[in-house]
């Protein structure tokens, strides 16, 4: 009896001391790695700072997995992490990855927090899905409003990738453009043979007021490079995916004057938590953070806030706490979720000005940026 009682005590103590696991699924390799690297840097910084400050849950263990930019691999990684006891997973960097990870979270009844998936169709798919990146419904409207209402464009050439991201974003953009009297002169896909020649012909035939380049970074870079080589002088507007630091570094002067909507943050702000985030990030990585790093950081802040409280953090309890969050301020703004798990954020008109991401000020001389460069993606 005494041995049985002692063994039971050991088992109970072991259960009480078992680690609290959080999984992180990020594309560290593959075509989306340019975003995954930034997201991971923000995620890791947030966890490291919380553990150093003693604000992380006792026994916290963070498990990182590489999706390889493959949605199927991302879903398998999430399932394995939930099976290993992760109370929630941070992941779904791309909309394609999030799309297949959501059913995994739903079956496991555990929370999935996406740092950057933005397809409108993801909203409301599961009560266990949350994202700290604004929906493309906001971005598509903002881009069309900028081209028509701010830049006065009435004719717009669209260059597009074909993926989950653009399939969600483009209908919103076109609908808003049309509502303001604008029209799409041509729509050319990057995967079409001879798309370079098609763009050249489209510009010569109709001379559109603006060009909307809809896609992820590599496609945007290819589109901007071609437009510059053809001497196009109209307004070039693209997606927030362009402003990841590695892409802008590669684009260099080609990116100057390119516009995009962004939930930005002022890297020169002296307000917390931005000031300490930028200081710590710069000290560790020797560069300013972009918006993907910022959203990765905020995803962790949301997760840690939801883990506070008595009792075992079940998936349903964590989801309930996330919906009820108040007073939690991230580096991109207050972390507040709507009924469908979407972050409540306002987007800004941004552009590349003097090599930096800045909020666009149409009233400034020559359309200059507002004081204080802003990093984003």
Phi, psi and omega in degrees: 000317181296320179296320179296318179295319180295318179297318178299320180296321179295317181296318179296316180298320179296321179294320181293330183264007180295146185292149172266113189258138170237130178264149177227120179246116188222141175284093179273345176227167180090185189292337180265008184298333179298327176275321180300322180297317180292315180301313182297322180298321178289318179299311183296319179299316181297315179295316181298318181292321179294320180290323178294326181275352180077018180261355177281153178301146180298136178077016182297131176232123181255124182250118181261139176224143179267123178280344183065019183065020182249115181305320180297318179293324178296317179296318179295320179296318179297316180299317180295322180292320176295318178297330180279002175102008178298129182282337173202164178233134171263120183176182189086054181297319175258159178297325180295320178291315181299322184302320182267346178277333182300313178300328178295315178295322180297316180294322181280347185055046176233157185277139171242122178248115179269132177278343189204003176290136190229358182301131181303327185294347181282338183297132174074009181290332180205145176288352179260002182254130177225153175217143181260008178250134183298148178294152177295344175302320178288316184292318180298317178296315183296318180295316180293320178297320180297312182297317185274313188274327181266315183263351176073022181285137176244336178238129186227128172271133180251126171250127189220146164275165176242100178204180182301323181298308184286329179294335175274326187278316187299316179300324178294315180299311183296319179299317180289320178302313181296323181296339179258014178086007178275166179215151177270119181284318178207154173232115187240129181266143182292338181271003178279139177296134178075025182295331176301313181294323179296319179295316180300316180292321181295321179291321180289328185281320188234347180044066183296152178292328182214163175233132176251116181260108189251110180172194174268181191304311184297318179294318179298316180300318179295319179294315180296320180299318180292316180300319178294319182293333179272000177075022180295132185244004178281187181283129175251118178241141181220198183261167179296343181296344184286334193268022169294137186307314180300324179292316180294326177297317179291323181290326180051232185292341179297333183279346184302127177084006177275136184254155174193152175282148184204139168272084192267170173222150184273109182293347178261005180295141176264004179276147175271148009269007184297314185303309183289327177297309181296318180299312181293318181297314181296321180295323183277315188257352178060034172201160180285145179288148173260182187292333178290321174297320180296317180289327174297318178298315182292329177299321178291319178302318178297315181298313182294323178296323182286341180275350179283135179139163182284159174082173180289130183281083177289165179301316181294323179292320179296317178299318179299316180294322179296318178296332184264005183302134173216147176078005178264117183249121177265183181284344176259004179128184180302140178263098180226131182252144176276185185298337181263006178087008178274141175294145178261097182228158174252137179267156180239153170279117181236163178205170174268117183227121183054039176079004182237155174278120181228157172287131184283134178240102183293342182271348182283155177304131180061023179068032184297164179280161175289153180305138178095104179295152179233130178268144181191181178207000000 
